[in-house]
């Protein structure tokens, strides 16, 4: 069931308060591009997101890297003076624990689906630097998150949304994960991550629909994929 319009407004506002996000007004919002990159681990999301970010001069919101950065930032806050820490209160500690839990789930190959992730994304895409467009890498992962994202896009008139789906066979993804050797890519964890992501991608594709989802064969060469993306984005 889709969220009601009034509920969307409530959860979006709550997330922004939680995140302490600087926001842009609808009048400041340009025509994008506003892009979501979906696909399993090792499908090439980050490589192609970075390319799009540089081509269009728009922020690349790599959710994994943002979570790691937030953990470091909140930890640094925790080492500040006692007076400053008291002034910040419990909110900073809550954010730190939420982000640390999210990173732990990433490292274990588990799905992240909590309010802290929504708040982090809201903070990024509603900042002034994203007023002219953005590319989301690693979010949304669930239909609930997609609905939350839609509520933000609707409230800030950030339309249209372009979804790029990098489709890749599991065996190819596992080989790529083995070659890049990240801690969350160990074979057993890698298989679990693929299973989780595969279970999420189908519903996401159905949610957005064929008119919005642009599927690309991610086994193609980098040049071929880049050319397809350029065609999708009207280059």
TORFI-803213 format. One record per residue (C-alpha): x, y, z; residue in one letter. Coordinates in steps of 0.2 Angstrom, whole numbers, padded with zeros to 4 digits, always signed. Layout:
BEGIN
XYZA
...
//
This chain:
BEGIN
+0000+0000+0000X
+0006+0017-0004X
+0009+0030+0009X
-0005+0043+0011X
+0000+0061+0006X
-0002+0067+0023X
+0009+0053+0031X
+0022+0056+0017X
+0023+0074+0023X
+0025+0069+0041X
+0038+0056+0039X
+0048+0068+0027X
+0048+0082+0040X
+0053+0070+0054X
+0067+0064+0044X
+0073+0081+0040X
+0072+0086+0059X
+0082+0071+0064X
+0095+0074+0051X
+0097+0093+0054X
+0096+0094+0035X
+0098+0111+0026X
+0084+0111+0013X
+0080+0120-0003X
+0063+0127-0008X
+0053+0121-0023X
+0057+0137-0031X
+0076+0133-0030X
+0074+0116-0038X
+0079+0115-0056X
+0075+0102-0069X
+0088+0089-0064X
+0093+0076-0069X
+0087+0067-0054X
+0094+0049-0055X
+0092+0033-0045X
+0105+0019-0049X
+0099+0001-0044X
+0107-0016-0046X
+0116-0029-0036X
+0133-0027-0028X
+0147-0027-0041X
+0135-0022-0055X
+0144-0006-0059X
+0133+0006-0049X
+0147+0016-0042X
+0158+0017-0058X
+0144+0023-0068X
+0137+0035-0055X
+0154+0043-0053X
+0154+0045-0072X
+0137+0053-0073X
+0141+0064-0058X
+0156+0071-0067X
+0147+0073-0084X
+0133+0082-0077X
+0141+0091-0062X
+0129+0084-0050X
+0132+0076-0033X
+0135+0058-0032X
+0127+0051-0016X
+0136+0035-0013X
+0126+0029+0002X
+0139+0017+0008X
+0152+0030+0008X
+0141+0043+0016X
+0137+0031+0030X
+0155+0028+0034X
+0159+0047+0033X
+0144+0050+0045X
+0151+0037+0058X
+0168+0046+0057X
+0160+0063+0059X
+0149+0058+0074X
+0164+0050+0082X
+0174+0066+0080X
+0160+0075+0088X
+0160+0063+0103X
+0178+0068+0106X
+0174+0087+0108X
+0173+0095+0125X
+0161+0090+0138X
+0151+0106+0137X
+0149+0105+0118X
+0144+0087+0119X
+0131+0091+0133X
+0124+0105+0122X
+0122+0093+0107X
+0112+0081+0118X
+0106+0064+0114X
+0102+0067+0096X
+0121+0066+0090X
+0123+0050+0100X
+0107+0043+0092X
+0113+0047+0075X
+0130+0039+0078X
+0123+0023+0084X
+0111+0022+0070X
+0124+0025+0057X
+0136+0013+0066X
+0122-0001+0065X
+0119+0003+0047X
+0138+0001+0043X
+0138-0015+0053X
+0124-0022+0042X
+0133-0017+0026X
+0149-0026+0032X
+0138-0042+0036X
+0129-0041+0020X
+0112-0037+0028X
+0099-0025+0022X
+0098-0008+0029X
+0080-0002+0031X
+0078+0011+0045X
+0074+0029+0048X
+0092+0034+0049X
+0096+0029+0031X
+0080+0039+0025X
+0086+0054+0035X
+0104+0053+0028X
+0097+0053+0010X
+0085+0067+0014X
+0099+0077+0021X
+0110+0075+0005X
+0097+0077-0009X
+0088+0092+0000X
+0105+0102+0002X
+0108+0117-0009X
+0122+0107-0019X
+0109+0095-0025X
+0096+0108-0031X
+0101+0106-0049X
+0101+0087-0049X
+0109+0071-0040X
+0112+0053-0043X
+0108+0041-0029X
+0119+0025-0028X
+0113+0012-0015X
+0096+0019-0012X
+0082+0015-0012X
+0084-0003-0009X
+0065-0006-0004X
+0048-0001-0010X
+0046+0008+0007X
+0062+0018+0004X
+0056+0022-0014X
+0040+0029-0007X
+0049+0040+0005X
+0060+0046-0009X
+0045+0050-0019X
+0038+0060-0005X
+0053+0071-0005X
+0054+0073-0024X
+0035+0077-0024X
+0037+0090-0010X
+0052+0098-0018X
+0046+0096-0036X
+0061+0087-0041X
+0054+0078-0057X
+0056+0069-0068X
+0065+0054-0059X
+0076+0043-0070X
+0080+0025-0064X
+0094+0016-0071X
+0095-0003-0068X
+0111-0012-0071X
+0107-0030-0073X
+0120-0043-0071X
+0120-0062-0068X
+0125-0068-0051X
+0140-0078-0056X
+0147-0062-0064X
+0144-0052-0049X
+0152-0065-0038X
+0167-0065-0048X
+0169-0046-0048X
+0166-0046-0029X
+0180-0058-0027X
+0192-0048-0038X
+0188-0031-0029X
+0191-0040-0012X
+0181-0028+0000X
+0177-0035+0017X
+0158-0036+0013X
+0162-0046-0003X
+0168-0062+0005X
+0160-0076-0004X
+0148-0082+0009X
+0143-0064+0013X
+0143-0060-0006X
+0130-0073-0009X
+0119-0067+0005X
+0120-0049-0002X
+0116-0055-0019X
+0101-0065-0012X
+0095-0050-0002X
+0097-0037-0017X
+0089-0049-0029X
+0074-0051-0018X
+0072-0032-0017X
+0076-0027-0035X
+0060-0035-0043X
+0048-0026-0032X
+0058-0010-0035X
+0057-0012-0054X
+0038-0016-0052X
+0036-0001-0041X
+0044+0011-0053X
+0037+0003-0069X
+0044+0001-0087X
+0041+0020-0091X
+0054+0025-0078X
+0066+0010-0077X
+0080+0009-0090X
+0087-0008-0089X
+0105-0010-0095X
+0115-0026-0098X
+0129-0023-0085X
+0140-0037-0093X
+0144-0025-0108X
+0159-0015-0109X
+0161+0001-0100X
+0160+0011-0116X
+0144+0002-0121X
+0136+0005-0105X
+0142+0024-0105X
+0134+0026-0122X
+0118+0018-0116X
+0117+0029-0101X
+0121+0045-0112X
+0106+0040-0123X
+0095+0037-0108X
+0099+0055-0102X
+0097+0063-0119X
+0116+0066-0123X
//
